[in-house]
Amino acid sequence: MEVSSLPISASQRGKLISSGYTSLSSLSSVSPSRLAQDLKISENEALEILKVASRRSGLDITDIGACAIVNGAQTAWDILHEEESSVRITTSCSDLDDILGGGINCKEVTEVGGVPGIGKTQLGIQLAINVQIPADYGGLEGKAVYIDTEGSFMVERAFQIAEACIEDMQEYNSFLRKDFQACQNRKDPKDFLDNIFYFRICSYTEQIAVINYLEKFVSEHKDVKAVVIDSITFHFRQDFEDMALRTRLLGGMALKLMKLAKTFNLAVILLNQVTTKYSEGSFQLTLALGDSWSHACTNRVILYWNGNERYAHIDKSPSMRAASAPYAVTGRGIRNCASNSKRVKMM
């Protein structure tokens, strides 16, 4: 249950959300003094908020932090069956799909990071298009949510990639000697664009609010099968003197996104930036948001330059071995690597 439903003042709700307390469970183990310090309010006011939260959740105030709700137990056999039957979103690059076990997995949060210009946004747009591939072609026939924090989403590019996706389906039909015009699921680029729900985010508070809203939005749009956040990093790299607050806000977002992926059987793709880290006497490039954030996602894929070719490396995954594969950013979108890559850069 969200704190936005609490019968308290709007300013109090705003302070709770801005401080990372977005659900009633996040208030279950906090003391009045700690809450007062985080919200910069009096301890009596903090105690009243906790009392309201405890009544709304059906707990006595003395029980806060001392109980938990446990349900949904599964056997290991059930989990294995779920994993074997899980669906994936193709990246349109067979080499990249191979190391990913067939593509981006649903029910998981996948982080994709790399230097500027490596193709992170291109991959995000590609996945927002590919999640819509009809089931007749081995796709999910879903819709996508695209959360843009940097203003880097290009609708013209999405249109180009949609056109290429349709051409790929035509080639597939030709290979199987089917009549594309007679296909029941025939699409045009406008259909693809209509199925991308776009949110433009201009502050970290807006980002938190939209992520809190996603569960309600997806429950009303059950055909959403992919959520792309481009990037998760942008608004959390500036104006943060309180790093403990930043860590708590990021942790809260990560938990909500994991729950969203699991509950609605969809793929969450988080695009991340890079930063420098001093290690072993030299500065090295690493993904942003620190070591604690590296545990927030199920899978982590790092994009980098190797000479004049782009490569993707699986840096972390519970089910896939560490591996690398080349890929290319072309006019048609993400594709298998060609030898005529335009830029030369090293990560």
C-alpha positions in Angstrom: 0.0 0.0 0.0 1.3 3.4 -0.9 1.8 6.4 1.4 -0.1 8.5 -1.2 -3.3 6.8 0.2 -2.6 8.0 3.8 -5.1 10.6 5.2 -2.4 13.1 6.0 -1.6 16.5 4.5 -0.3 16.8 1.0 3.0 18.4 2.3 3.5 15.4 4.6 2.9 13.0 1.8 5.3 14.9 -0.4 8.0 14.9 2.3 7.6 11.1 2.8 7.9 10.3 -0.9 10.9 12.7 -1.4 12.7 11.0 1.5 12.2 7.5 0.1 9.2 6.4 2.2 6.9 5.4 -0.6 5.0 2.5 0.9 3.6 1.6 4.3 6.1 -1.2 4.6 8.9 1.3 4.4 7.5 2.9 7.5 7.2 -0.3 9.4 10.7 -0.3 11.0 11.5 3.4 11.3 11.5 5.2 14.7 9.7 8.5 15.2 13.0 10.3 15.8 14.5 8.9 12.6 11.4 9.8 10.6 11.4 13.3 12.1 15.1 13.7 11.2 14.5 12.5 7.6 11.4 14.7 7.0 12.8 17.6 9.0 9.6 17.7 11.1 8.9 17.5 14.9 9.0 14.1 16.6 5.4 14.5 17.6 4.4 15.0 14.0 6.4 12.0 13.0 4.7 9.9 15.6 1.3 10.9 14.4 2.2 9.9 10.8 3.4 6.5 12.1 0.1 6.1 14.0 -1.9 6.9 10.9 0.2 4.4 8.9 -0.2 1.7 11.5 -4.0 2.1 11.6 -4.2 2.0 7.8 -2.1 -1.2 7.6 -4.2 -2.8 10.4 -1.3 -3.0 12.9 -0.9 -1.7 16.4 1.8 1.0 16.6 3.8 -1.3 19.0 3.8 -4.0 16.4 5.4 -1.9 13.7 8.7 -3.5 12.6 7.8 -6.7 14.4 5.7 -8.6 11.9 5.8 -9.5 8.2 3.4 -10.9 5.6 4.7 -14.1 4.0 2.8 -15.8 1.2 3.2 -17.3 -2.2 5.6 -20.1 -1.4 6.7 -22.1 -4.4 8.7 -25.3 -4.8 12.0 -25.3 -6.6 10.4 -27.5 -9.3 7.8 -24.8 -9.9 10.5 -22.2 -10.2 12.5 -24.3 -12.7 9.3 -24.8 -14.8 8.7 -21.1 -14.8 12.3 -20.3 -15.9 12.1 -22.9 -18.7 8.8 -21.5 -20.0 9.8 -17.8 -19.6 9.6 -15.6 -22.6 12.3 -13.2 -23.9 12.5 -10.1 -26.1 14.8 -10.3 -29.0 17.4 -7.6 -29.4 17.5 -8.1 -33.3 21.1 -9.1 -32.9 21.4 -12.9 -32.9 24.9 -12.8 -31.4 23.7 -10.7 -28.5 20.6 -12.9 -28.1 22.8 -16.0 -27.9 24.7 -14.8 -24.9 21.5 -13.5 -23.3 19.9 -17.0 -23.6 17.5 -15.8 -26.4 17.0 -12.2 -25.5 16.0 -10.0 -22.6 14.1 -12.1 -20.0 10.8 -11.2 -18.6 10.2 -11.2 -14.8 13.7 -9.8 -14.4 15.4 -6.4 -14.1 18.2 -6.0 -16.6 20.7 -3.1 -16.4 22.5 -2.0 -19.5 25.3 0.5 -19.1 28.1 2.1 -21.2 29.8 5.2 -22.4 28.0 7.9 -24.4 27.4 7.0 -28.0 27.7 3.3 -27.5 24.0 2.6 -28.3 22.2 2.4 -25.0 19.2 4.5 -26.2 19.2 2.7 -29.5 18.9 -0.6 -27.7 16.2 0.8 -25.5 14.1 1.9 -28.5 14.8 -1.4 -30.2 13.4 -3.4 -27.3 10.3 -1.1 -27.0 9.6 -2.0 -30.7 10.5 -5.7 -30.5 8.3 -6.4 -27.5 5.4 -5.7 -29.9 6.3 -8.5 -32.4 3.2 -10.7 -32.9 3.1 -14.1 -31.4 2.9 -15.6 -34.9 6.6 -14.4 -35.3 7.7 -15.7 -31.9 7.2 -12.3 -30.2 5.3 -11.2 -27.0 2.7 -9.1 -28.8 2.9 -6.6 -25.9 3.3 -2.9 -25.4 6.1 -0.8 -23.8 6.5 1.9 -21.3 9.4 4.3 -22.1 10.5 6.6 -19.2 12.9 9.2 -20.6 14.9 11.2 -18.0 17.4 12.7 -20.4 15.3 13.8 -23.4 17.1 11.3 -25.6 14.1 9.4 -27.0 13.8 10.0 -30.7 10.4 9.3 -32.2 11.8 9.5 -35.7 14.3 6.8 -34.8 11.5 4.6 -33.3 9.6 5.0 -36.6 12.7 3.8 -38.6 13.2 0.8 -36.3 9.5 -0.1 -36.6 9.7 0.0 -40.4 12.8 -2.3 -40.3 10.9 -4.6 -37.9 8.0 -4.9 -40.4 10.5 -5.6 -43.2 12.0 -8.4 -41.0 8.5 -9.9 -40.6 8.0 -9.7 -44.4 11.3 -11.6 -45.0 10.2 -14.2 -42.4 7.0 -14.7 -44.3 8.8 -15.0 -47.6 11.0 -17.6 -46.1 8.0 -19.6 -44.9 6.2 -18.8 -48.2 3.3 -17.1 -46.4 1.2 -14.2 -47.7 2.2 -11.2 -45.6 -0.8 -9.2 -46.8 -3.2 -11.9 -45.5 -1.5 -12.2 -42.2 -3.9 -11.5 -39.4 -1.4 -9.5 -37.3 -0.2 -7.2 -40.1 1.2 -4.0 -38.7 2.4 -0.6 -39.9 4.9 1.8 -38.1 2.0 3.8 -36.6 0.8 0.7 -34.7 4.2 0.3 -33.1 4.4 4.0 -32.0 0.8 3.8 -30.6 1.9 1.0 -28.3 4.7 2.9 -26.6 3.6 4.8 -23.6 6.1 7.7 -23.1 6.9 9.5 -19.9 9.2 12.5 -19.9 10.8 13.0 -16.5 12.5 16.3 -15.4 13.5 15.6 -11.7 14.2 12.8 -9.3 10.9 13.4 -7.5 9.0 13.0 -10.8 11.0 9.8 -11.4 10.0 8.4 -8.0 6.4 9.4 -8.6 6.2 7.7 -12.0 7.8 4.5 -10.7 5.3 4.5 -7.8 2.5 4.9 -10.4 3.7 2.1 -12.6 2.0 -0.7 -10.7 -1.4 1.0 -11.1 -0.7 1.9 -14.7 0.4 -1.7 -15.7 -2.5 -3.2 -13.8 -4.8 -1.1 -16.1 -2.7 -1.9 -19.2 -2.0 -5.6 -18.7 -0.5 -6.0 -22.2 2.6 -3.9 -21.2 5.5 -6.4 -21.4 8.5 -4.0 -21.2 9.5 -1.0 -19.1 12.5 1.0 -20.3 14.1 3.7 -18.1 16.6 5.9 -20.0 18.4 6.5 -17.8 17.9 5.4 -14.2 21.0 7.6 -13.4 20.5 11.1 -14.7 18.6 12.8 -11.9 20.6 11.1 -9.2 24.0 12.3 -10.2 23.5 15.9 -9.2 22.1 18.0 -6.3 22.5 15.2 -3.7 24.6 16.1 -0.7 22.8 13.4 1.5 24.2 10.2 0.0 22.3 8.1 2.5 19.1 9.6 1.2 20.1 8.9 -2.4 20.9 5.3 -1.5 17.6 4.8 0.2 15.7 6.3 -2.7 17.5 4.2 -5.3 17.0 1.1 -3.1 13.3 1.8 -2.9 13.0 2.2 -6.7 14.9 -1.0 -7.3 12.6 -3.0 -5.0 9.5 -1.6 -6.7 10.9 -2.4 -10.2 11.8 -6.0 -9.2 8.3 -6.5 -7.8 6.8 -5.0 -10.9 8.7 -7.4 -13.2 7.8 -10.4 -11.1 4.1 -9.5 -10.5 3.3 -8.7 -14.1 5.7 -11.0 -15.9 7.4 -8.1 -17.8 10.9 -7.1 -18.6 12.4 -4.0 -16.9 15.4 -2.5 -18.7 17.4 0.1 -16.9 19.9 2.2 -18.9 22.9 3.4 -16.9 25.7 5.9 -17.4 29.4 5.5 -16.6 31.7 7.3 -14.1 35.3 7.1 -13.0 36.5 5.1 -10.1 39.9 5.2 -8.5 41.2 1.7 -8.1 44.7 0.2 -7.8 46.5 3.5 -8.4 44.5 4.6 -11.5 41.2 5.9 -12.6 38.9 3.4 -14.4 35.5 3.6 -16.0 32.7 1.9 -14.1 28.9 2.1 -14.2 27.4 4.9 -12.2 25.5 4.9 -8.8 28.2 3.0 -6.8 28.8 -0.6 -5.6 25.5 -0.8 -3.7 23.5 -0.2 -6.8 25.3 -3.1 -8.6 23.2 -5.5 -6.5 19.9 -3.9 -7.5 19.4 -5.7 -10.8 19.1 -9.3 -11.8 21.3 -9.0 -14.8 23.9 -6.4 -15.8 25.2 -5.9 -19.3 28.0 -3.6 -20.1 28.4 -2.1 -23.6 31.9 -1.0 -24.7 34.2 -0.3 -27.6 36.7 -2.9 -28.7 38.8 -1.3 -31.4 36.2 -0.2 -34.0 33.5 -2.6 -32.9 30.8 -2.4 -30.3 30.6 -5.2 -27.8 28.2 -6.3 -25.1 29.5 -8.2 -22.0 27.4 -10.0 -19.4 28.9 -8.8 -16.2 26.4 -10.3 -13.8 23.6 -12.8 -14.1 22.4 -15.7 -11.9 21.5 -17.8 -14.9 23.9 -16.8 -17.7 27.7 -17.2 -17.8 30.0 -14.2 -18.4 30.3 -13.8 -22.1 30.8 -11.1 -24.8 29.3 -10.6 -28.2 29.7 -7.9 -30.9 26.8 -5.9 -32.1 26.2 -3.0 -34.5 24.0 0.1 -34.5 22.7 0.5 -38.1 20.0 2.4 -39.9 17.7 -0.5 -39.2 18.5 -0.6 -35.5 20.5 -3.1 -33.5 21.9 -5.8 -35.7 24.8 -8.3 -36.0 28.2 -6.6 -36.2 29.5 -5.4 -39.5 33.2 -4.5 -40.2 32.4 -0.9 -41.2 31.6 0.5 -37.8 31.9 4.3 -38.0 33.5 5.3 -34.7 36.6 4.2 -33.0 36.5 4.5 -29.2 37.7 2.5 -26.2 35.7 2.1 -23.0 
